Amino acid sequence: MSDAVNKPHSDSDIETKSYSELHRPASEFASRSDYLDHELQIMKPRRFGLNLPGRDFRFELEDLVPALAGTIGIIAMYSAVMMSWADGLTQAWDHVHLTKEFAIEVARVEMLIPALLFCILASGVFNPKANLAGNHGPMIPLIGTIALAGAHPLALAILIGIFGLLLSFFKGGSKLVNLTSEGTAGGLLIFLGLTGTISQINSIQAWAVGLQSADVAAGSMGYVGLVVLGITVGIYAFLAKINMRWLAIPVCAFTGLAIALLLGAGFDIVFTTKTGLPNLNPVYWWGSTEQGWMLGLPNVEHFIASLPFAILAVAMWSPDFLGHRIFQEMNYPKKTDKVLMDVDDTMTMCSVRQMVGTAVGGGNITSSWGTYMIPAAIAKRPIPAGAILLGSLCIIVAILGFPMDVAVWPPVMRVALLVGVSLPLLEAGMQMVRDTKDSQAAGICIFASIVANPVLAWALTMFLDNNGLIGDKERAARLSFMDKIIIPVTVFIICLVAMLAVGMLEAQYGLKAWL
């Protein structure tokens, strides 16, 4: 072993020398973890420049894990989004009849062009400080409401893109992240992790109970879900103990698949997605009411109907981005600020990707890519190499077609989301709540999330925390009037009005009648 392992680079060397000059082979380090820490500390991503493998970063085995995790997650998310659009628009429009085959084809369009432009080229080559633009999970349950309200997917995408670009131009995303205390952020992550965990467990149990054994007299096979979940928890705990939790998604997803098959569940999926390219002509998707989305181009009424949903989607970006950056901060070593995701650059990337991806025929609602960033942070890997691998995998899967049918099978998809997103979010939130001051803010955030929703809870808790009404009073004394009153109150009002306008609170409290 070289003496280099005991001679860390000086601060002046790190500032003046390039990544390629500072790089050392893994054999010179006492452990793999030390090598990965060193890689993060010497990287100098070129913001809106040309980042090249070897000169600015390297591909490592660990990069493959977040790439696989992100691919599995995005297949599941894109499929859910497109099926929701298909169902909602078919109900809302008399002449529209969208099928499962349509949904899969649109999902494949979303996985091809955006993967090349925004995973491989944007985040992989030209700006590795911007996290990948993925899927806006919290918006999926609203898609049916969006369609029934008379919104148009393309109009919605254009408005989201415009609002997102404005917020990123004025550095609004990073400002909101900086104004969110650890207690508020911890409470938000705990709530999101807990609700996500419960949701995935319920989905697996519902799938297993719905299975029927070959012997009809034996009834349902609910035990399959219990066994899958039990073994998944055991594997996840073991990986955490040996500091290899970054392997959780591929290992647990494959194990869930194997266990379900061994217990006799059998594939309840049909390999209907054929190998090849989907239609990549935007005119096919938007140019006629008799093909593609069957909607034609949007008009003024469509933009008006889409407006409140676009405001809500962008308002929900900041807490989403916050959670992903926190994962990097918690898992990366010190002196790695240069490789942390830039919230404003990520917001810019999401905005452009939203407009471009939908214009070519897609229908995804975009946000920071959590099923990539969370495993990448746990694996202590920066953005670029994994982004290139992820984009390449998405392109391959979209062309092959049939892997999409496997990835959406519940013992694969739900297990992947459970161990790759929900449980890590829950753990990170609990680690952030370190003292009484943090627990006050976290408790209020969780309570408000249950009463309303996590976005409104985040805005309310940020206001209370920044004014010293809860949490750290010394921190509140250091903030300006703008940071304590103007920004938190404005964010809260925008979120509240948008939610009332789209009916998010109507079912709970009938508040829409107040407007």
C-alpha positions as CSV (number, residue, x, y, z in Angstrom):
1,M,0.0,0.0,0.0
2,S,1.3,3.5,-0.9
3,D,2.3,6.1,1.6
4,A,-0.3,8.3,-0.1
5,V,-3.0,6.8,2.1
6,N,-1.4,8.6,5.1
7,K,-0.8,11.9,3.2
8,P,-4.1,13.6,2.4
9,H,-4.0,16.4,-0.1
10,S,-3.6,19.9,1.3
11,D,-6.3,22.5,0.8
12,S,-4.1,24.4,-1.6
13,D,-3.5,21.3,-3.7
14,I,-7.3,20.6,-3.9
15,E,-7.9,24.2,-5.0
16,T,-5.2,24.5,-7.6
17,K,-4.8,21.0,-9.1
18,S,-7.3,19.3,-11.4
19,Y,-9.3,16.1,-10.6
20,S,-7.1,14.0,-12.9
21,E,-3.9,15.2,-11.0
22,L,-5.4,14.5,-7.6
23,H,-6.9,11.1,-8.4
24,R,-5.4,8.1,-6.8
25,P,-6.2,4.4,-7.5
26,A,-8.4,2.6,-5.0
27,S,-5.5,0.3,-4.0
28,E,-3.8,3.2,-2.2
29,F,-6.6,3.5,0.3
30,A,-7.3,1.6,3.5
31,S,-10.9,0.9,2.5
32,R,-13.3,1.3,-0.4
33,S,-15.2,4.0,1.6
34,D,-12.0,6.1,2.0
35,Y,-11.5,5.9,-1.8
36,L,-15.0,7.0,-2.5
37,D,-14.7,9.9,0.0
38,H,-11.5,11.0,-1.7
39,E,-13.2,11.0,-5.1
40,L,-16.0,13.3,-3.8
41,Q,-13.5,15.7,-2.2
42,I,-11.3,16.2,-5.3
43,M,-14.1,16.5,-8.0
44,K,-14.6,19.9,-9.5
45,P,-17.7,19.7,-11.7
46,R,-17.8,22.2,-14.6
47,R,-21.1,24.1,-14.4
48,F,-22.4,24.4,-17.9
49,G,-19.1,23.2,-19.2
50,L,-17.8,20.0,-20.8
51,N,-17.2,17.2,-18.2
52,L,-15.4,14.2,-19.5
53,P,-14.8,10.7,-18.0
54,G,-11.2,10.4,-16.8
55,R,-10.6,14.1,-16.8
56,D,-13.4,15.2,-14.5
57,F,-14.9,12.0,-13.1
58,R,-14.7,8.2,-13.3
59,F,-17.2,5.3,-13.6
60,E,-17.3,3.0,-10.5
61,L,-19.1,-0.1,-9.7
62,E,-21.2,1.8,-7.2
63,D,-22.6,4.0,-10.0
64,L,-24.5,1.0,-11.4
65,V,-26.7,0.7,-8.3
66,P,-28.4,4.1,-8.4
67,A,-28.7,3.7,-12.2
68,L,-30.6,0.4,-11.8
69,A,-32.6,1.8,-8.9
70,G,-33.5,4.9,-10.9
71,T,-34.5,2.9,-13.9
72,I,-36.8,0.6,-11.9
73,G,-38.3,3.6,-10.1
74,I,-38.9,5.6,-13.3
75,I,-40.5,2.8,-15.2
76,A,-43.0,2.4,-12.3
77,M,-43.6,6.2,-12.0
78,Y,-43.9,6.9,-15.7
79,S,-46.3,4.0,-16.1
80,A,-48.5,5.2,-13.3
81,V,-48.5,8.8,-14.7
82,M,-49.5,7.7,-18.2
83,M,-52.2,5.3,-17.0
84,S,-53.6,8.1,-14.8
85,W,-53.7,10.5,-17.8
86,A,-55.3,7.8,-20.0
87,D,-58.1,7.1,-17.5
88,G,-58.7,10.7,-16.6
89,L,-58.7,12.1,-20.2
90,T,-60.9,9.2,-21.4
91,Q,-63.5,10.2,-18.7
92,A,-63.1,13.9,-19.4
93,W,-63.3,14.0,-23.2
94,D,-66.1,12.3,-25.2
95,H,-63.9,11.5,-28.2
96,V,-60.9,10.3,-26.3
97,H,-60.3,6.6,-25.8
98,L,-56.8,6.0,-24.4
99,T,-55.6,2.4,-23.6
100,K,-52.9,0.7,-21.7
101,E,-50.9,0.3,-24.9
102,F,-51.1,4.1,-25.4
103,A,-49.8,4.6,-21.8
104,I,-46.8,2.3,-22.4
105,E,-45.9,3.9,-25.7
106,V,-46.0,7.4,-24.1
107,A,-43.8,6.1,-21.2
108,R,-41.3,4.8,-23.7
109,V,-41.2,8.2,-25.4
110,E,-40.5,9.8,-22.0
111,M,-37.7,7.3,-21.4
112,L,-36.0,7.9,-24.8
113,I,-35.6,11.5,-25.7
114,P,-35.3,13.0,-22.1
115,A,-32.9,10.2,-21.1
116,L,-30.5,11.2,-23.9
117,L,-30.9,15.0,-23.5
118,F,-31.2,15.4,-19.8
119,C,-29.6,12.4,-18.2
120,I,-26.7,11.7,-20.4
121,L,-26.0,15.1,-21.9
122,A,-27.3,17.6,-19.3
123,S,-26.6,16.1,-15.9
124,G,-23.9,13.7,-17.2
125,V,-21.8,16.0,-19.4
126,F,-22.7,19.7,-19.2
127,N,-23.8,20.3,-15.6
128,P,-23.2,17.5,-13.0
129,K,-24.3,19.8,-10.3
130,A,-27.9,19.5,-11.5
131,N,-29.7,16.4,-10.3
132,L,-31.6,14.4,-12.9
133,A,-35.1,15.5,-13.8
134,G,-37.4,12.5,-12.9
135,N,-41.0,12.3,-11.7
136,H,-43.2,14.4,-9.4
137,G,-44.6,11.5,-7.4
138,P,-47.0,13.6,-5.1
139,M,-48.8,14.9,-8.2
140,I,-49.7,11.4,-9.5
141,P,-52.9,11.1,-7.4
142,L,-54.0,14.5,-8.8
143,I,-53.8,13.6,-12.4
144,G,-57.3,12.4,-12.6
145,T,-58.5,15.6,-11.1
146,I,-56.3,17.6,-13.5
147,A,-57.9,15.9,-16.5
148,L,-61.4,16.3,-15.3
149,A,-60.8,20.0,-14.6
150,G,-60.3,20.5,-18.4
151,A,-56.5,20.8,-18.3
152,H,-54.3,19.8,-21.2
153,P,-51.0,17.9,-20.6
154,L,-49.0,20.2,-23.0
155,A,-50.5,23.4,-21.5
156,L,-49.7,22.1,-18.0
157,A,-46.1,21.3,-19.1
158,I,-45.5,24.8,-20.6
159,L,-46.8,26.6,-17.5
160,I,-44.8,24.4,-15.1
161,G,-41.7,25.1,-17.2
162,I,-42.2,28.8,-17.2
163,F,-42.9,29.1,-13.5
164,G,-40.0,26.8,-12.7
165,L,-37.6,28.9,-14.8
166,L,-38.7,32.1,-13.1
167,L,-38.2,30.6,-9.7
168,S,-34.7,29.3,-10.6
169,F,-33.7,32.6,-12.3
170,F,-34.4,34.5,-9.1
171,K,-32.6,31.8,-7.0
172,G,-35.9,31.1,-5.2
173,G,-35.3,27.3,-4.8
174,S,-32.0,27.7,-2.9
175,K,-33.4,30.5,-0.8
176,L,-36.3,28.3,0.4
177,V,-33.9,25.4,1.1
178,N,-31.7,27.7,3.2
179,L,-34.7,29.0,5.2
180,T,-35.8,25.5,6.1
181,S,-34.3,24.4,9.5
182,E,-33.1,20.9,10.2
183,G,-36.1,20.3,12.5
184,T,-38.6,21.3,9.8
185,A,-36.7,19.3,7.1
186,G,-36.5,16.3,9.5
187,G,-40.2,16.3,10.2
188,L,-41.0,16.5,6.5
189,L,-38.7,13.6,5.7
190,I,-40.2,11.5,8.5
191,F,-43.7,12.1,7.3
192,L,-42.9,11.3,3.7
193,G,-40.9,8.3,4.6
194,L,-43.5,6.9,7.0
195,T,-46.5,7.4,4.6
196,G,-44.5,6.0,1.7
197,T,-43.5,3.0,3.8
198,I,-47.2,2.3,4.8
199,S,-48.3,2.8,1.2
200,Q,-45.8,0.3,-0.3
201,I,-46.6,-2.3,2.4
202,N,-50.3,-1.9,1.8
203,S,-49.8,-2.3,-1.9
204,I,-47.8,-5.5,-1.6
205,Q,-50.4,-6.9,0.9
206,A,-53.3,-6.0,-1.4
207,W,-51.5,-7.6,-4.4
208,A,-50.8,-10.8,-2.4
209,V,-54.3,-11.1,-1.0
210,G,-55.6,-10.8,-4.6
211,L,-53.6,-13.8,-5.8
212,Q,-55.3,-17.2,-6.1
213,S,-53.6,-20.5,-5.7
214,A,-54.0,-23.3,-8.2
215,D,-56.1,-25.1,-5.6
216,V,-59.2,-22.9,-5.4
217,A,-60.1,-24.4,-2.1
218,A,-56.9,-23.0,-0.6
219,G,-58.1,-19.5,-1.2
220,S,-55.9,-16.4,-1.5
221,M,-52.1,-16.4,-1.2
222,G,-51.8,-13.4,1.2
223,Y,-48.9,-15.1,2.9
224,V,-46.7,-14.4,-0.1
225,G,-46.7,-10.7,0.7
226,L,-45.8,-11.3,4.3
227,V,-42.9,-13.5,3.4
228,V,-41.6,-11.0,0.7
229,L,-41.8,-8.2,3.3
230,G,-40.2,-10.2,6.1
231,I,-37.2,-11.2,4.0
232,T,-36.9,-7.7,2.5
233,V,-36.6,-6.2,6.0
234,G,-34.0,-8.8,7.0
235,I,-31.9,-8.2,3.9
236,Y,-32.2,-4.4,4.3
237,A,-31.1,-4.6,7.9
238,F,-28.1,-6.8,7.0
239,L,-27.0,-4.5,4.2
240,A,-27.2,-1.5,6.6
241,K,-25.1,-3.4,9.2
242,I,-22.3,-4.1,6.7
243,N,-22.5,-0.5,5.3
244,M,-23.7,-1.7,1.9
245,R,-27.2,-0.3,2.0
246,W,-26.6,1.2,-1.4
247,L,-27.2,-2.2,-2.8
248,A,-30.7,-2.4,-1.3
249,I,-32.8,-1.7,-4.4
250,P,-31.3,-4.3,-6.9
251,V,-30.8,-6.9,-4.2
252,C,-34.2,-6.6,-2.6
253,A,-36.1,-6.2,-5.9
254,F,-34.5,-9.3,-7.3
255,T,-35.1,-11.2,-4.1
256,G,-38.8,-10.1,-4.0
257,L,-39.1,-11.3,-7.6
258,A,-37.5,-14.7,-6.8
259,I,-39.5,-15.3,-3.6
260,A,-42.8,-14.5,-5.2
261,L,-42.1,-17.0,-8.0
262,L,-40.8,-19.7,-5.7
263,L,-43.9,-19.4,-3.5
264,G,-46.1,-20.0,-6.6
265,A,-47.3,-16.5,-7.3
266,G,-46.4,-16.7,-11.0
267,F,-46.2,-13.8,-13.3
268,D,-49.6,-12.1,-13.5
269,I,-48.1,-9.9,-16.2
270,V,-48.2,-10.5,-20.0
271,F,-45.2,-9.5,-22.1
272,T,-47.2,-7.3,-24.5
273,T,-44.6,-4.5,-25.0
274,K,-42.7,-5.3,-28.2
275,T,-39.1,-4.5,-29.0
276,G,-38.7,-1.4,-31.2
277,L,-39.0,2.4,-31.1
278,P,-42.2,4.2,-30.3
279,N,-43.5,7.0,-32.5
280,L,-41.1,9.9,-32.0
281,N,-42.9,12.4,-34.2
282,P,-44.4,15.2,-32.1
283,V,-47.0,15.8,-34.8
284,Y,-48.4,12.3,-34.3
285,W,-49.0,13.0,-30.6
286,W,-50.3,16.5,-30.7
287,G,-51.1,17.4,-34.3
288,S,-54.5,15.7,-34.6
289,T,-57.5,14.8,-32.5
290,E,-57.6,11.4,-34.1
291,Q,-54.2,10.1,-33.2
292,G,-51.8,10.2,-30.2
293,W,-53.4,11.9,-27.3
294,M,-56.4,12.7,-29.4
295,L,-56.5,16.2,-27.9
296,G,-54.9,18.4,-30.5
297,L,-53.0,21.5,-29.5
298,P,-54.1,23.4,-26.3
299,N,-56.1,26.6,-26.4
300,V,-56.6,29.4,-23.9
301,E,-59.2,27.6,-21.9
302,H,-56.7,24.7,-21.4
303,F,-54.1,27.0,-20.1
304,I,-56.5,28.6,-17.6
305,A,-57.6,25.2,-16.4
306,S,-54.0,24.1,-16.0
307,L,-52.8,27.2,-14.2
308,P,-53.5,26.3,-10.5
309,F,-52.1,22.8,-11.0
310,A,-48.9,24.2,-12.5
311,I,-48.5,26.6,-9.5
312,L,-49.0,23.8,-7.1
313,A,-46.5,21.5,-8.9
314,V,-43.7,24.1,-8.8
315,A,-44.6,25.1,-5.2
316,M,-44.0,21.4,-4.2
317,W,-40.6,21.3,-5.8
318,S,-38.6,23.0,-3.0
319,P,-39.3,20.5,-0.3
320,D,-38.7,17.7,-2.7
321,F,-35.3,19.1,-3.8
322,L,-34.5,19.8,-0.1
323,G,-34.9,16.1,0.8
324,H,-32.6,14.9,-2.0
325,R,-29.8,17.4,-1.2
326,I,-30.0,16.5,2.5
327,F,-29.2,12.9,1.6
328,Q,-26.0,14.0,-0.1
329,E,-25.1,16.2,2.9
330,M,-25.7,13.4,5.4
331,N,-23.8,10.7,3.4
332,Y,-20.9,12.7,1.8
333,P,-17.8,13.5,3.8
334,K,-16.6,17.0,4.7
335,K,-15.3,19.4,2.0
336,T,-17.5,18.1,-0.8
337,D,-19.7,21.2,-1.3
338,K,-18.6,21.3,-5.0
339,V,-20.4,18.0,-5.8
340,L,-23.6,18.7,-4.0
341,M,-26.6,19.2,-6.2
342,D,-27.4,22.8,-7.0
343,V,-31.1,23.4,-6.2
344,D,-31.5,26.2,-8.7
345,D,-29.7,24.4,-11.5
346,T,-31.8,21.3,-10.8
347,M,-34.9,23.5,-11.0
348,T,-33.8,24.9,-14.4
349,M,-33.2,21.4,-15.7
350,C,-36.6,20.2,-14.5
351,S,-38.3,23.2,-16.1
352,V,-36.7,22.7,-19.5
353,R,-37.1,18.9,-19.4
354,Q,-40.8,19.4,-18.5
355,M,-41.5,21.4,-21.7
356,V,-39.2,19.4,-24.0
357,G,-40.3,16.0,-22.8
358,T,-44.0,16.8,-23.2
359,A,-43.6,18.7,-26.5
360,V,-42.2,15.5,-28.2
361,G,-45.2,13.5,-27.0
362,G,-44.7,12.7,-23.3
363,G,-46.9,13.4,-20.4
364,N,-44.7,13.2,-17.3
365,I,-44.9,15.8,-14.5
366,T,-41.3,16.4,-13.6
367,S,-39.3,16.8,-10.3
368,S,-35.9,16.0,-8.9
369,W,-35.2,12.2,-9.5
370,G,-35.4,10.7,-6.0
371,T,-35.0,7.0,-6.9
372,Y,-31.7,8.0,-8.4
373,M,-30.3,10.6,-6.0
374,I,-31.1,8.7,-2.7
375,P,-29.3,5.5,-3.6
376,A,-26.4,7.6,-5.2
377,A,-26.0,9.6,-2.0
378,I,-26.0,6.4,0.1
379,A,-23.4,4.9,-2.2
380,K,-21.3,8.1,-1.9
381,R,-21.3,8.7,-5.6
382,P,-21.6,12.1,-7.4
383,I,-24.1,12.7,-10.2
384,P,-22.4,12.4,-13.6
385,A,-21.3,8.8,-14.0
386,G,-24.5,7.4,-12.7
387,A,-26.5,9.8,-14.8
388,I,-24.9,8.6,-18.0
389,L,-25.5,4.9,-17.0
390,L,-29.1,5.6,-16.0
391,G,-29.8,7.4,-19.3
392,S,-28.3,4.5,-21.2
393,L,-30.3,1.9,-19.3
394,C,-33.5,3.9,-19.8
395,I,-32.9,4.0,-23.6
396,I,-32.1,0.3,-23.7
397,V,-35.2,-0.6,-21.7
398,A,-37.4,1.6,-23.8
399,I,-36.2,0.0,-27.0
400,L,-36.5,-3.6,-25.6
401,G,-39.9,-3.0,-24.2
402,F,-40.5,-6.2,-22.2
403,P,-38.4,-5.2,-19.1
404,M,-41.0,-2.6,-18.4
405,D,-43.5,-5.4,-17.9
406,V,-41.3,-7.0,-15.3
407,A,-40.4,-3.8,-13.5
408,V,-44.0,-2.9,-12.7
409,W,-44.8,-6.2,-11.1
410,P,-45.6,-5.5,-7.4
411,P,-43.0,-7.6,-5.7
412,V,-40.3,-5.8,-7.8
413,M,-41.7,-2.3,-8.0
414,R,-43.1,-1.9,-4.5
415,V,-40.0,-3.5,-2.8
416,A,-37.7,-1.2,-4.8
417,L,-39.6,1.9,-3.8
418,L,-39.8,0.7,-0.2
419,V,-36.1,0.1,0.4
420,G,-34.8,2.7,-2.1
421,V,-37.0,5.7,-1.2
422,S,-39.4,5.3,1.8
423,L,-37.2,3.7,4.4
424,P,-34.1,5.9,3.7
425,L,-36.3,9.0,3.9
426,L,-37.6,7.9,7.3
427,E,-34.1,7.1,8.6
428,A,-32.7,10.4,7.3
429,G,-35.5,12.4,9.0
430,M,-35.0,10.7,12.3
431,Q,-31.2,11.4,12.1
432,M,-31.9,15.1,11.6
433,V,-34.0,15.5,14.8
434,R,-31.1,15.8,17.2
435,D,-32.4,17.9,20.2
436,T,-35.6,19.4,21.7
437,K,-35.6,22.4,19.4
438,D,-35.5,20.2,16.3
439,S,-38.2,17.9,17.7
440,Q,-40.6,20.8,18.2
441,A,-40.3,21.8,14.6
442,A,-40.4,18.2,13.4
443,G,-43.5,17.4,15.5
444,I,-45.4,20.5,14.2
445,C,-44.4,19.6,10.6
446,I,-45.6,16.0,11.0
447,F,-48.9,17.1,12.7
448,A,-49.6,19.7,10.0
449,S,-48.8,17.2,7.3
450,I,-51.4,14.8,8.7
451,V,-54.0,17.6,9.0
452,A,-53.4,19.0,5.5
453,N,-50.5,17.8,3.4
454,P,-46.7,18.0,3.5
455,V,-46.3,21.0,1.3
456,L,-48.6,23.2,3.3
457,A,-47.1,21.8,6.5
458,W,-43.6,22.7,5.3
459,A,-44.6,26.3,4.5
460,L,-46.4,26.7,7.9
461,T,-43.6,25.2,10.0
462,M,-41.0,27.3,8.1
463,F,-42.9,30.4,9.1
464,L,-43.3,29.4,12.8
465,D,-39.7,28.2,13.0
466,N,-38.2,31.2,11.4
467,N,-40.0,33.5,13.8
468,G,-38.9,31.7,16.9
469,L,-42.4,30.5,17.8
470,I,-41.0,27.0,17.8
471,G,-37.6,25.6,17.5
472,D,-34.3,27.6,17.8
473,K,-35.0,31.2,18.9
474,E,-31.4,32.2,18.4
475,R,-31.6,31.2,14.8
476,A,-34.7,33.3,14.4
477,A,-32.9,36.3,15.8
478,R,-30.3,36.1,13.0
479,L,-32.9,36.2,10.2
480,S,-34.1,39.3,8.4
481,F,-37.7,40.5,8.2
482,M,-37.8,39.3,4.6
483,D,-36.7,35.8,5.7
484,K,-39.0,35.6,8.7
485,I,-42.2,37.2,7.4
486,I,-42.3,38.1,3.7
487,I,-41.0,34.9,2.1
488,P,-42.7,32.3,4.4
489,V,-46.0,34.1,4.4
490,T,-45.9,34.5,0.6
491,V,-45.1,30.8,0.1
492,F,-47.8,29.7,2.5
493,I,-50.5,31.9,0.7
494,I,-49.4,30.7,-2.7
495,C,-49.6,27.0,-1.7
496,L,-52.9,27.5,0.1
497,V,-54.6,29.3,-2.7
498,A,-53.3,26.8,-5.3
499,M,-54.6,23.9,-3.2
500,L,-58.0,25.5,-2.7
501,A,-58.2,26.2,-6.4
502,V,-57.6,22.6,-7.4
503,G,-59.8,21.2,-4.7
504,M,-57.0,19.4,-2.7
505,L,-58.6,20.5,0.6
506,E,-62.2,20.4,-0.4
507,A,-62.7,16.7,0.3
508,Q,-61.4,17.2,3.8
509,Y,-62.8,20.5,4.9
510,G,-64.9,22.0,2.2
511,L,-62.7,25.0,2.0
512,K,-63.1,25.6,-1.7
513,A,-66.4,27.3,-1.0
514,W,-64.5,30.1,0.8
515,L,-62.9,31.3,-2.5
